């Protein structure tokens, strides 16, 4: 159960994660324009970013030919390079295409879960499905090809030499290859085997099952299972044994105990998943769960802990990354990632909904109050946070600083040589290397001044 919780947390924080740069970065000076919080355009050498909040945003990196755009994010986004392209609508409907140097381009269109269509320059990329009526999938779910008609009435699939067919899946199935075979008529019997690897059998499933695993290892294992009575598993030389009482499904049972002498491992559970205790000296693994009050696991220098479902802590200390992560649902997020090889750090704090702070791996700093999205998402925060922020501040590694007040009704940008002030519909002021420019009501009244002269402007076209 603990690992499923950690997977869920990881998925929640990875859903909007940045696997590719999607915002302006680098040390070069910016050309920046804005209108209130609705329009923002920034350009640096080789990059450009445009935002029409919340309707549209785009980012382009010329060096990588990488283009990323959104519309009412996370409603829609698209992303492309020279080698691939993808778009998604609500993370359910979308397209992915990849260009291969050897076999050409293949495309996958998905309108989950009903419609899927694949096309490409080779026959293995061509497929069409309208689930559950009829269709064909290729290179999906670890199989080379899947065909179905009025699912689950009929389905067949194959991979390499193995071919299988089923009528009224999953109740009947027949599959066979030179080294593998599988057949079943549930609930009466089932058989699944692979020469030199495993053999599984059942009668009156799920009540009685038995089998052997790891037949290609030095010490194979065997098991027997009687549903809601007992489960038993052991290795050939009895270096590993486990027993469960009142088993329900998988490792869930009223009581279970097991050990493995080779790994110096012990595993104990009670009340199904509510109490779990495991350790392995060989794998340096520890786990203790008293659900829902406390849980802890440690493996390969990675640590996960929860106290009640609301407090979560994750740590990792590996060669590539050192991570500290804390989450108090939904009010507090703390994330600190250090990359030893590059000597870079990413630091993030959110006190929901009042405050957000981020210092990225380049050293750029930004914070704002408020931030209403309860989890971390760089794209979501960039587009939506200005609509409810009272204060915003950015300090960029190119020397520029930006400060915004109350939904950006007041904007101030400056560096060592420039100062800009913007109040929408009222005043624009800029000072660049001693040259000043003031526009009131977008040119109704204005003044341009340098150290030698000045010029007044009236009614957008008169100059004195």
C-alpha positions as CSV (number, residue, x, y, z in Angstrom):
1,X,0.0,0.0,0.0
2,X,2.8,2.4,0.8
3,X,4.3,2.1,-2.7
4,X,0.9,2.9,-4.2
5,X,0.6,6.0,-2.1
6,X,4.1,7.1,-3.2
7,X,3.2,6.4,-6.9
8,X,0.0,8.5,-6.5
9,X,2.0,11.5,-5.0
10,X,4.6,11.2,-7.7
11,X,2.0,11.2,-10.4
12,X,0.2,14.2,-8.9
13,X,3.4,16.3,-8.9
14,X,4.5,15.0,-12.3
15,X,1.3,15.6,-14.2
16,X,2.3,19.2,-15.2
17,X,6.1,18.7,-14.8
18,X,8.6,20.2,-17.1
19,X,10.5,17.5,-19.1
20,X,11.6,20.2,-21.7
21,X,12.3,23.9,-21.3
22,X,9.1,25.8,-21.8
23,X,10.0,29.3,-20.6
24,X,12.6,32.0,-21.4
25,X,16.0,31.3,-19.8
26,X,19.7,32.3,-20.0
27,X,21.9,35.3,-19.3
28,X,21.1,37.4,-22.4
29,X,19.2,40.8,-22.1
30,X,15.4,40.7,-22.7
31,X,13.2,42.7,-24.9
32,X,10.0,42.8,-22.9
33,X,6.5,44.2,-23.6
34,X,3.3,43.9,-21.7
35,X,-0.3,45.2,-21.4
36,X,-1.6,44.8,-17.9
37,X,-1.7,41.1,-17.0
38,X,-3.4,40.1,-20.3
39,X,-0.5,40.4,-22.7
40,X,3.2,39.6,-22.2
41,X,5.9,39.2,-24.8
42,X,9.6,38.5,-24.1
43,X,12.5,37.9,-26.4
44,X,16.1,36.9,-25.8
45,X,18.7,35.7,-28.3
46,X,17.3,32.6,-29.9
47,X,14.1,32.5,-27.8
48,X,10.7,34.1,-27.8
49,X,7.7,33.9,-25.5
50,X,4.2,35.3,-26.0
51,X,1.2,35.1,-23.6
52,X,-2.4,36.3,-24.1
53,X,-3.8,35.3,-20.7
54,X,-5.5,32.9,-20.4
55,X,-6.3,32.3,-24.0
56,X,-3.0,31.4,-25.5
57,X,0.7,31.1,-24.7
58,X,3.7,30.1,-26.8
59,X,7.4,29.5,-26.4
60,X,10.0,29.0,-29.1
61,X,13.7,27.9,-28.8
62,X,15.4,28.5,-32.1
63,X,18.5,26.4,-31.3
64,X,16.5,23.3,-30.5
65,X,13.7,24.2,-32.9
66,X,11.4,23.5,-29.9
67,X,7.9,25.0,-30.0
68,X,5.5,24.8,-27.1
69,X,2.0,26.4,-26.9
70,X,-1.1,26.3,-24.7
71,X,-4.7,27.4,-24.7
72,X,-6.6,27.7,-21.5
73,X,-4.0,25.4,-20.0
74,X,-4.4,22.6,-18.9
75,X,-7.3,22.4,-21.3
76,X,-4.9,22.2,-24.4
77,X,-1.2,22.1,-25.1
78,X,1.1,21.2,-28.0
79,X,4.8,20.6,-28.3
80,X,7.1,19.9,-31.2
81,X,10.8,19.6,-32.3
82,X,12.4,18.5,-35.5
83,X,11.9,14.8,-34.4
84,X,8.5,14.6,-32.7
85,X,5.2,16.4,-32.2
86,X,2.4,16.0,-29.8
87,X,-0.7,17.8,-28.6
88,X,-3.2,17.0,-25.9
89,X,-6.7,18.1,-24.9
90,X,-7.5,17.7,-21.2
91,X,-4.8,15.0,-21.2
92,X,-7.3,12.6,-22.7
93,X,-7.5,13.4,-26.4
94,X,-4.4,14.0,-28.4
95,X,-1.8,13.1,-31.0
96,X,1.8,11.9,-30.9
97,X,4.1,11.6,-33.9
98,X,7.7,10.6,-34.2
99,X,10.2,10.9,-37.0
100,X,12.6,7.9,-37.3
101,X,15.7,8.1,-39.5
102,X,15.3,4.4,-40.6
103,X,11.6,3.8,-40.9
104,X,10.1,7.3,-41.4
105,X,7.3,8.9,-39.4
106,X,4.6,7.3,-37.3
107,X,1.6,9.1,-35.8
108,X,-0.9,8.1,-33.1
109,X,-4.2,9.9,-32.7
110,X,-6.1,9.1,-29.4
111,X,-9.6,10.1,-28.4
112,X,-9.5,8.2,-25.1
113,X,-10.9,5.6,-24.7
114,X,-13.1,5.2,-27.8
115,X,-11.1,6.2,-30.8
116,X,-7.5,5.5,-31.7
117,X,-5.8,5.7,-35.1
118,X,-2.3,5.1,-36.1
119,X,-0.6,5.8,-39.4
120,X,3.0,5.8,-40.6
121,X,5.5,4.9,-43.3
122,X,5.6,1.2,-42.4
123,X,2.8,-1.4,-42.0
124,X,3.4,-1.9,-38.3
125,X,2.4,1.7,-37.6
126,X,-1.0,1.4,-39.4
127,X,-4.0,0.7,-37.1
128,X,-7.5,1.9,-36.4
129,X,-10.0,1.2,-33.5
130,X,-13.4,2.3,-32.3
131,X,-13.6,0.8,-28.8
132,X,-15.5,-1.4,-27.9
133,X,-17.1,-2.0,-31.3
134,X,-14.1,-3.1,-33.4
135,X,-10.5,-2.3,-34.1
136,X,-6.8,-3.0,-34.1
137,X,-4.0,-1.7,-31.9
138,X,-0.3,-2.0,-32.7
139,X,2.6,-1.8,-30.3
140,X,0.2,-1.2,-27.3
141,X,0.1,-2.7,-23.9
142,X,3.4,-4.6,-24.5
143,X,1.9,-6.5,-27.4
144,X,2.7,-6.2,-31.1
145,X,-0.9,-6.4,-32.3
146,X,-4.3,-6.5,-30.6
147,X,-7.6,-7.1,-32.5
148,X,-11.1,-6.9,-31.0
149,X,-14.7,-7.1,-32.1
150,X,-17.6,-6.1,-29.8
151,X,-15.2,-6.3,-26.8
152,X,-15.2,-8.4,-24.7
153,X,-17.0,-10.7,-27.1
154,X,-13.9,-11.4,-29.1
155,X,-10.2,-10.3,-28.9
156,X,-6.9,-11.7,-30.1
157,X,-3.3,-10.5,-29.6
158,X,0.3,-11.5,-30.5
159,X,3.9,-10.7,-29.8
160,X,6.7,-12.4,-31.7
161,X,5.7,-16.1,-32.0
162,X,3.0,-16.0,-29.3
163,X,-0.6,-15.7,-30.4
164,X,-3.7,-15.7,-28.2
165,X,-7.5,-15.6,-28.7
166,X,-10.3,-15.0,-26.3
167,X,-14.1,-15.1,-26.5
168,X,-15.9,-13.3,-23.6
169,X,-12.6,-12.1,-22.2
170,X,-11.4,-12.8,-19.5
171,X,-13.4,-15.9,-19.1
172,X,-11.9,-17.9,-22.0
173,X,-8.5,-17.7,-23.6
174,X,-6.2,-19.9,-25.7
175,X,-2.7,-18.9,-26.6
176,X,0.4,-20.7,-27.8
177,X,4.0,-20.5,-29.1
178,X,7.0,-22.8,-29.2
179,X,7.9,-22.0,-25.6
180,X,4.8,-20.5,-24.1
181,X,1.1,-21.6,-23.8
182,X,-1.9,-20.2,-22.0
183,X,-5.5,-21.4,-21.8
184,X,-8.4,-20.9,-19.4
185,X,-12.1,-21.4,-19.0
186,X,-13.0,-19.4,-15.9
187,X,-13.9,-20.2,-13.3
188,X,-13.3,-23.9,-14.0
189,X,-9.6,-24.0,-14.8
190,X,-6.6,-22.1,-16.2
191,X,-3.0,-22.8,-17.2
192,X,-0.2,-20.4,-18.1
193,X,3.4,-21.5,-18.7
194,X,6.7,-20.5,-20.3
195,X,9.4,-23.2,-20.8
196,X,12.2,-22.7,-18.3
197,X,10.6,-19.7,-16.6
198,X,7.2,-20.3,-14.9
199,X,4.1,-22.5,-14.7
200,X,0.7,-21.3,-13.2
201,X,-2.5,-23.3,-12.7
202,X,-5.9,-22.7,-11.1
203,X,-9.2,-24.7,-10.5
204,X,-12.4,-22.9,-9.7
205,X,-10.6,-19.6,-9.8
206,X,-10.1,-17.7,-7.6
207,X,-10.4,-20.5,-5.0
208,X,-7.5,-22.8,-5.8
209,X,-4.3,-22.1,-7.6
210,X,-0.7,-23.4,-7.6
211,X,2.5,-23.0,-9.7
212,X,6.2,-22.6,-10.0
213,X,8.3,-19.5,-10.8
214,X,12.0,-18.7,-11.5
215,X,12.6,-22.0,-13.2
216,X,15.7,-20.5,-14.9
217,X,17.2,-19.5,-11.6
218,X,19.4,-21.5,-9.2
219,X,16.6,-21.9,-6.7
220,X,13.1,-22.0,-8.3
221,X,10.0,-21.2,-6.1
222,X,6.6,-22.9,-5.9
223,X,3.3,-21.7,-4.4
224,X,-0.2,-22.9,-3.5
225,X,-3.2,-20.8,-2.8
226,X,-6.7,-21.5,-1.4
227,X,-8.8,-18.4,-1.5
228,X,-9.8,-17.1,1.9
229,X,-8.1,-20.1,3.6
230,X,-4.3,-19.9,3.1
231,X,-1.4,-19.1,0.8
232,X,2.0,-20.7,0.8
233,X,5.2,-20.1,-1.1
234,X,8.7,-21.6,-0.8
235,X,11.9,-22.0,-2.7
236,X,13.5,-25.3,-3.7
237,X,16.1,-25.4,-0.9
238,X,13.7,-23.6,1.5
239,X,15.9,-20.5,1.8
240,X,12.7,-18.6,1.2
241,X,9.2,-19.2,2.7
242,X,6.0,-17.2,3.1
243,X,2.6,-18.0,4.5
244,X,-0.7,-16.1,4.5
245,X,-3.9,-16.7,6.4
246,X,-7.3,-15.6,5.0
247,X,-5.9,-14.2,1.8
248,X,-8.1,-12.0,-0.4
249,X,-6.1,-10.9,-3.4
250,X,-2.4,-10.6,-4.1
251,X,-0.6,-9.8,-0.9
252,X,-3.7,-8.7,0.9
253,X,-4.5,-11.1,3.7
254,X,-5.6,-11.1,7.4
255,X,-2.1,-12.2,8.3
256,X,1.1,-13.0,6.4
257,X,4.7,-13.8,7.2
258,X,7.7,-14.5,5.0
259,X,11.5,-14.6,5.0
260,X,14.3,-14.9,2.5
261,X,17.7,-16.1,4.0
262,X,19.6,-15.1,0.9
263,X,18.6,-11.5,1.1
264,X,18.3,-11.4,4.9
265,X,14.7,-10.3,4.3
266,X,11.6,-10.5,6.5
267,X,8.1,-9.5,5.5
268,X,5.1,-9.3,7.9
269,X,1.5,-8.0,7.4
270,X,-1.6,-7.9,9.6
271,X,-5.2,-6.8,8.9
272,X,-4.6,-6.9,5.2
273,X,-2.7,-3.7,4.3
274,X,-3.3,-1.8,7.6
275,X,-0.1,-3.1,9.3
276,X,3.1,-3.9,7.2
277,X,6.6,-4.5,8.4
278,X,9.5,-5.5,6.1
279,X,13.3,-5.3,5.9
280,X,16.2,-6.7,3.9
281,X,19.8,-6.3,4.9
282,X,21.0,-7.4,1.5
283,X,19.0,-4.8,-0.4
284,X,19.1,-2.2,2.4
285,X,15.4,-2.1,2.5
286,X,13.0,-1.0,5.3
287,X,9.3,-0.6,5.5
288,X,6.8,0.0,8.3
289,X,3.1,1.0,7.8
290,X,0.4,1.6,10.4
291,X,-2.3,2.8,8.0
292,X,-3.6,5.5,7.9
293,X,-1.5,7.0,10.7
294,X,2.1,6.3,9.8
295,X,4.2,4.8,7.0
296,X,7.9,4.6,6.2
297,X,10.0,3.0,3.5
298,X,13.7,3.1,2.6
299,X,15.4,1.6,-0.4
300,X,18.5,2.4,-2.5
301,X,19.0,5.7,-0.7
302,X,15.4,6.7,-1.3
303,X,13.1,7.4,1.6
304,X,9.3,7.9,1.8
305,X,7.3,8.7,4.9
306,X,3.7,9.8,5.7
307,X,2.1,10.7,9.0
308,X,-1.7,10.5,8.5
309,X,-2.6,11.0,4.8
310,X,-1.8,14.7,5.1
311,X,1.9,14.9,5.8
312,X,4.3,13.3,3.3
313,X,8.1,13.4,3.1
314,X,10.4,12.1,0.4
315,X,14.2,12.1,0.3
316,X,16.7,10.8,-2.2
317,X,20.5,10.8,-2.1
318,X,21.9,9.3,-5.3
319,X,24.8,10.0,-7.5
320,X,22.7,12.2,-9.9
321,X,20.3,13.9,-7.5
322,X,19.8,14.8,-3.8
323,X,16.2,15.6,-3.1
324,X,14.2,16.8,-0.1
325,X,10.4,17.0,-0.5
326,X,7.7,17.7,2.1
327,X,4.0,18.0,1.5
328,X,1.3,18.9,4.0
329,X,-1.9,18.3,2.1
330,X,-3.0,20.7,0.6
331,X,-1.4,23.7,2.4
332,X,2.4,23.3,2.3
333,X,4.9,22.1,-0.3
334,X,8.7,22.2,0.1
335,X,11.0,20.8,-2.6
336,X,14.8,21.1,-2.8
337,X,16.7,19.3,-5.6
338,X,20.5,19.4,-5.8
339,X,22.3,18.0,-8.9
340,X,25.9,17.3,-7.7
341,X,27.4,16.7,-11.1
342,X,26.3,20.1,-12.5
343,X,26.3,21.8,-9.0
344,X,22.8,23.2,-9.6
345,X,19.9,23.5,-7.3
346,X,16.1,23.9,-7.7
347,X,14.3,25.2,-4.7
348,X,10.5,25.6,-4.4
349,X,8.0,26.5,-1.6
350,X,4.3,26.9,-1.7
351,X,2.1,28.0,1.3
352,X,-1.2,27.5,-0.3
353,X,-3.0,29.7,-1.2
354,X,-1.0,32.6,0.1
355,X,2.6,32.3,-1.1
356,X,4.9,30.7,-3.7
357,X,8.7,30.9,-4.0
358,X,10.9,29.4,-6.7
359,X,14.6,29.5,-7.3
360,X,15.5,27.5,-10.4
361,X,18.7,25.7,-11.4
362,X,20.0,28.8,-13.2
363,X,19.5,31.0,-10.1
364,X,16.4,32.9,-11.2
365,X,14.2,33.8,-8.3
366,X,10.5,34.5,-8.3
367,X,7.8,34.7,-5.6
368,X,4.1,35.8,-5.5
369,X,1.1,36.0,-3.2
370,X,-1.5,34.5,-3.9
371,X,-1.1,31.2,-5.7
372,X,-4.4,29.3,-5.9
373,X,-3.3,26.0,-7.6
374,X,-2.6,23.6,-4.7
375,X,0.2,21.6,-6.4
376,X,3.3,22.7,-8.4
377,X,3.0,23.4,-12.1
378,X,5.4,25.9,-13.8
379,X,3.1,26.4,-16.8
380,X,-0.1,26.7,-14.8
381,X,1.4,29.2,-12.4
382,X,2.9,31.3,-15.2
383,X,-0.4,31.6,-17.0
384,X,-3.0,31.8,-14.1
385,X,-1.2,33.2,-11.0
386,X,-1.2,36.9,-12.2
387,X,-5.1,36.8,-12.1
388,X,-5.1,36.6,-8.4
389,X,-1.7,37.7,-7.3
390,X,-1.4,40.8,-5.0
391,X,2.4,40.9,-5.2
392,X,4.9,39.4,-7.6
393,X,8.6,39.7,-7.8
394,X,11.3,38.2,-10.1
395,X,15.1,38.5,-10.1
396,X,16.6,37.1,-13.2
397,X,20.2,36.1,-13.9
398,X,20.5,38.5,-16.8
399,X,20.4,41.3,-14.1
400,X,16.8,42.3,-14.6
401,X,14.2,42.6,-11.7
402,X,10.4,42.8,-12.0
403,X,7.8,43.8,-9.5
404,X,4.0,43.7,-9.8
405,X,1.2,44.9,-7.5
406,X,-2.4,43.9,-7.4
407,X,-3.1,41.9,-10.6
408,X,-0.3,43.8,-12.3
409,X,-2.2,47.1,-12.1
410,X,1.3,48.5,-11.3
411,X,4.5,47.1,-13.0
412,X,8.1,48.0,-12.4
413,X,11.1,46.6,-14.3
414,X,14.7,47.6,-13.8
415,X,18.4,46.8,-14.1
416,X,21.6,48.8,-13.8
417,X,20.9,50.8,-17.0
418,X,17.1,50.8,-17.4
419,X,13.9,51.5,-15.4
420,X,10.4,51.0,-16.6
421,X,7.0,51.7,-15.0
422,X,3.6,50.8,-16.3
423,X,0.1,51.5,-15.0
424,X,-2.4,50.3,-17.7
425,X,-4.6,53.0,-19.3
426,X,-2.7,55.7,-17.4
427,X,1.1,56.0,-17.6
428,X,4.1,54.4,-19.2
429,X,7.5,55.6,-18.0
430,X,11.0,54.4,-19.1
431,X,14.5,55.6,-18.4
432,X,17.3,54.0,-20.5
433,X,20.9,55.2,-20.1
434,X,19.7,58.7,-19.0
435,X,17.0,59.0,-21.8
436,X,13.5,59.4,-20.3
437,X,10.1,58.9,-21.9
438,X,6.7,59.5,-20.3
439,X,3.3,58.7,-22.0
440,X,0.0,59.5,-20.2
441,X,-3.1,57.8,-21.6
442,X,-1.0,56.2,-24.3
443,X,0.2,59.5,-25.8
444,X,-2.5,62.0,-25.0
445,X,0.3,63.8,-23.1
446,X,3.9,62.8,-23.2
447,X,7.5,63.9,-22.7
448,X,10.8,62.7,-24.2
449,X,14.0,63.9,-22.5
450,X,17.7,63.4,-22.6
451,X,20.6,65.3,-21.1
452,X,20.6,67.8,-23.9
453,X,17.0,68.4,-24.9
454,X,13.3,67.5,-24.2
455,X,10.2,67.2,-26.3
456,X,6.5,67.5,-25.4
457,X,3.8,65.4,-27.1
458,X,0.1,66.2,-27.2
459,X,-3.0,64.4,-28.6
460,X,-0.9,61.5,-29.9
461,X,0.5,63.4,-32.9
462,X,1.5,66.9,-31.8
463,X,5.1,67.4,-30.8
464,X,6.7,70.6,-29.3
